[in-house]
């Protein structure tokens, strides 16, 4: 995974179109999405086998505010 490309994806605002979806990221690009985590996971396993270089994340519909 190219860390710089993945960070750029998160900071670019591009993920706003995936609100409410689980997304699969590989090499800094969204390669698949689904509202159901397990369906996405099964599809990725069939397509890629080993998922070691794929990040799965959820894009919330509303912004999440962290208070530390």
Long-range contacts (C-beta under 8 A, 24 or more apart in sequence): 1-25, 1-26, 1-27, 1-28, 1-53, 1-55, 2-27, 2-28, 4-28, 5-29, 6-55, 15-59, 16-59, 18-59, 19-59, 19-60, 19-61, 20-59, 20-60, 20-61, 21-58, 21-59, 22-56, 22-57, 22-58, 22-59, 23-56, 23-57, 23-58, 23-59, 24-54, 24-55, 24-56, 25-54, 25-55, 25-56, 25-57, 26-53, 26-54, 26-55, 27-53
